[in-house]
């Protein structure tokens, strides 16, 4: 059986690059990345491809070699002409599936999904959603049956997109889709070659601490919003999941959409002809802000100064997943613990103190080649493409307010 073509939008971002690597290592897929690099780095996919090539068997087949390479397209998901040309390049019906990760983290810019192009070329979709769809949950840990009552604009865009996909699956029985509701991705690949490198100040707690520890973020004090919540130490609790465990969940979701598994996946839904389902991806065990700070101190040796200030509007005391459904139906697991997340993050940050812009001194972090398509013209190498409109990208689909309780300002509404 040949390789299955899978499109990953936002493939050069934090989550996207780890998902792409996991797909490459499966040796079953030809990965096609779409990313406009608004909040990501082209070098990431060069390194991903190098990791995949280094992991090839001793005598790889031609198919093995092809599976280790990424077709990377620098384009916006709002560029209709480029998208049409991209899908035409592979031929109608030759895209086996799509993993849609790309999205603005900024408020009000997260609702674009080019379903017209996906629908004309494939019928399998894994959608990157977020636990922010639940708003303030009545039950902890949070099951998928919890009503969707997003509090933020970001969360509401995720609810809106899930609703559109659900409607599509109802209207088009050949369509099948899975929405993965992320909790808090953390960590990095153990090699230290790829990791989280957001443009500007990190919006999530762990990368903020890592950048403070290496001096990239020069704030002397971490501000903690409130220590009087009904949690074990009074600070907000979030469910952190290692990025590689999260990435593995995407391959499981793709497999669940295959012809062999479709009846198993959707056989127990209330309307069996509607092939849409949502799953939580988390560990099922939360960590408080102070516990995260202590864990990063233990790994990095950096003593973080903290200051408790007043509560911040919109912060939820506890957002912990109930991952039972994904464990039972997808075979999902998240075995990596917080210590491993912090250790892998710190390994990435110390090897790359300036992220992907760090001068190359470590031979393990030499950028590999990647096929990049810029403006319809194929070229080799991981050169920075021309800048585009800031439309689609996700270093992490977790909104800054989701990593609550620390000194990261909430974005204002447009």
N, C-alpha and C positions, 0 to 999 in steps of 0.2 A: 504494500500500500504506500502511495506517495505521501509527501508532506501536505498537511492541510493548511491553507492560507488563512491566517488570523490577523485581523487589523486591531491594533492597540492605539487608541487616541490618547494623547498625552504620554506617549511612550518614553520620552526622555526625562520625565519628572521623577520625583522621589519614589512614589508608589509605582508609576509606570515602568521605570527602569528595572525595578526588582521583579515586577510581573513579567516583563520581557525576558529577563534572565531565566526565570523559572520555566517559561515556555520553551526557551532554547534548550535548556538542560533536559527537557522531556524528550527531545529528539523526534517529535511527532509533528511539529508545526513549522511553517515558514512564516515568520513574524514580519508584519508590515506596520511600521510606526508612523503616526501622523502627529506632528507637534510643531507649533509655531515659535517655540522657545521664548515665549513671553516671560515665563517664570521657571525656566529649566535650562539645561546646558547640553549642547550637542555632544560634548565630550563623553557624557554619560553612556551613550549607546556604543561608542567606540570601545569603552572599557568593558561594557557588557559583552560585546562580541568577543573580546579577547579572553574573558573568563570562560565563555562557552567553548572557544577553540582549545583553550588549555585543558578543558575537561573531556575532550574527545578521546575515544578509545585508541589503543596503540595503532591499530590498522583501521582507520575510519573508512566507511564507504563514502561514495560521492554524496549520497543523501545525508549522511551524518555531517559532512562538511557544509552542505547547503543549510542544514538546520542551525548551524552556529552563526550564520550571518543574518544581519537585519537589513531589510529595505526601509530606509528612513526618509520620510518626506517632510520637508519643512514647508508647511502650509497651514493656513487657517481653516477651521471647519466651516467658516462662513464664506470661504472662497469657492463658489459653486463650480466655476470652470476648472479649477485645479482638482477638486474632488471628483468631478466627472471624468477628467483625464486619468486620474489615479485609478479609479475602479475599472475604467476601460482598458488600462494596461494589463490587467489580470484576466479580463474576459468576463462577460456576464455569467453569473452563477458560480464563479470560481473562488469567491470569498466564502470560506466555510463558516466563519463566525467573527463577531466583533466584541472586543472588550472596551467599553466606553468609560475612560477615566478622566479625560480632559474636561476641565471646568475652571472657571475663575473662582478663586476664593473670595474675591471682592463681592460685596453685597450687590445684588441686582444684576449680576452678569453671568449667572450660572445656569441659565435655562436652555442654552442652545444645544440641541442634539440633531444632527443632520439625518433624520429618519428617512427622508426621501431617498437618499443615496444608499443608506443601509438596506432599506426595504427592497430596492431594485436589484440588490446584489447578493443578499444573504437573508436568512431567516432565523439566525441565532444571535442573541445579544446578552452579554453580561454587563450590567449597569453598575457603575460606582455611585452608591448612595451614601448615606450618613446616618448615624444615630441621632443627629439633630432633628430628624423627622418626628421624633417622639415628644419633643418639647419637654415639659416637666412630667415625667412618668409617674403613674400612681403605684406601680409595682417595681421593686428592685429585688433581684435582677430583672431586666426588661425582656419580656417575650415578644415575638413578632406580632402577636395578637393585640398588643397595646395600640390604642387609637393613635392615629397620626395627627398630632396637634403641635406642629412646629411653632416655636416662639419667635425665631429670627427669620429675616428675609431669606437668608441662605438656606435654612432648613425648609422653608416653604417652597423654594425652587426645586429642592430634591423631591418633596411630596408631589409637586406639579409634574415633574418629569416621570416619576413612577406612575402617576395617573395616566399620562399620555401613553406610556408603554403598555400599561394594563389595557387601555382602550384599544390600542393597536392589536394586541393579542386577541381581544374579543372580536374585533372586526375581521381579522385575517387569521383563520385557524391554522395556517401553515407556520405562523410565527410562534416562536418560543423564546422566553426571556427570563432571566434571573436577576434580581436586584440584590446587591450585597451591601448591607448596612454596616459600614465600618464604625468601629469605636476609635481608639487612639493608636494609630500605627507608630512604632518607635523602633530604634535600632538601625542597623545597616548590615550589608553583607559582611561576612566575617573576614574577607580579604582586606577590607578597608579601601577598596577601589571605587565603590559606589556608595552613596549615602545621601542624606538630606542636606541640600544646599539652597535654601530659598533666597530669592532676590530680596535684599533689604533685611530688616530686622525679623528674626524668626517669630512666627505667631504662635508656636506651640512650646510647651514648657521644656521638654528634654533638649531639643536643639538650641534653645535659648541658653540653658545652663551650660551646654557644651561650648558654645561660642563665648560665653562669659569666662569660662575656665581657661580658654586659650587666648583670651584678650581681644578677640574679634569684636565682641560687644563689650564696650568699656563701662557699662553701668556698674557702679560699685555695690549696689544694693538691689536685691530682688524684692519687689513689692508684692506682698501677698494680700489679696482682697478677702479679708474676713477669716477669723479663726473661731467663730461661734456657730458653725453649722452643726446639725445633728449627725456628726460623723465621729469616728474614734479619736481623732485629734483636733476636731473643729474646723479643719480645712477641707476643701472640696475633694471629692473622690472621683477618679476616672478609671476606665478599663483600658489598660495599655496592652497592645498585642505586637509581637515582633513582626517587622515588615516581611520577613521571609515566610512566616506562618500565614500572614495575610495574603501574600502572593500565591502561595500554594492553594489557598481557597479559590482563587480564580481558575486554576486549571481544573479543580474539582467541579466548579460550576460549569465550565465549558463541557467537560465530560458528561455532566448531567443533562445537557441539551442534545446529546448525540441521539441518533435514531435508535440505538440499542437501549438507551436509558430513558427515553422520553416518557414511556408509559409508567415506569417506576417513579420518575420524578414528579409527574403531575397526576398520577392516578388517584391520589387521595384529596385533590382539591375539590371545593364545593361544586365547581362547574368544570368537569373533566375536559371539555373542549377548549377551555381557556388555559393556555400554557404560559402562565406568569406566576412567579413565586418570589418571595423575599426571604432572605436569611440574614441573621446577625452574625458578624464575624468579630469575636472578642474572646478574651480568656475566661470571662465569667467571674473574675475576681478583680476588684478595684484597688487602686493605690491612691493615697492622699497626696496633696501637694508637698507636705513635709516629708513624706516617705520617699517621694521622688527625689527631693533635694538631698536627703541623706544617702540614697543609693548612688547618686552621681558623685557625692563627696567621697564615698568609699572607693569608687572606681578611679576617679581623677586625682584624688588627693587635694582638691581645691576646696577651701573652706568658704562657702557662700554666706555672705551677710544678707540677712533677711529683715524686712520691716513689715509688720502687719498693719494694714490700713483698713478703712471701712469696706463693707461688702460692696460689690459691684452689681448694678441692676442687670438682671437677666441670668446671673449665674445660678446653676442648679446644684444642689448639694451632692447628688450621687447619680452618676450615669454608668451603670455596670450592666454588661450584656448577659442575657441568658442564651448561650450558644447551643443549647441542647438540640434544636431542630437541625442545625447545620451538621452537628456531630452525627446525628442519627441518619439523616437522609443523604448527606454529601460525603460522609466519612471524614469530616473536618476535625482537625485537632490543632491546638496551639501550645506545644510543649515547652517552648523557650520562655524562661522566667525573666523577671525584671532585671536581675543581675546581668544576664546575657545581653539584654537590650542595651543596658548602660555600657557594658564592656565593648560591644560592637560599635555603638555610637562613638565612644571615646577613641577607639582604634581608628575609625574613619576621620574623626575631627583632628586627631594629633598627626595623622599622615597627610591631612588636607586642611591645614588651619585656615586657609582662604578658600576652602571648597574646591571646585573645579578650576579655579584661577590660581591655585597654588603652583609655584614653579616646580618642575618635575625633578626631584632629587631622589625619590624612592623608586628603584627599578621595577617594583611590583605594581606601580601606578602609571606605567607608561600607557599612553592612550593608544588603543587599537584603531584599525581602520573600520569604517562603516560606510555602506553605500547610502549616500544622501541625495535626495532629489530636491533641487532648488529651482522653483519656477519652471518645472517640467523638464529640466535638463539633469541627467544623471552625472554625478561626480563621485570620486572616491576620496575618503578622508573625513575627518571630523572638524572641518573648518566652520567657523561661525557663519551662518547664512545671513542674507540680508534681513534686516529687521522688518517685522510685519505689524499689522494692527494687533493690539493685545486682546485676542479673543478667547483662545482656548488653550488651557494648560492646567495641570494640577500637580504641584509638588506634593500636596496632600489634600484630599477632599475634606479634611477635618477643618472646620471653620475656626478662626482664632478664638471665638468665644466658647467653643466646645472644650478647649483645653483651659478650663476656667480656673479662677482663683489666684492668678499670678499677674504680674505687672505688664500685661500686654493689652493695650487699649482696644476696646471694641470699635469696629469700623462704623462710621456714620452712614445713615441711610442716604441714598442718592436724592 
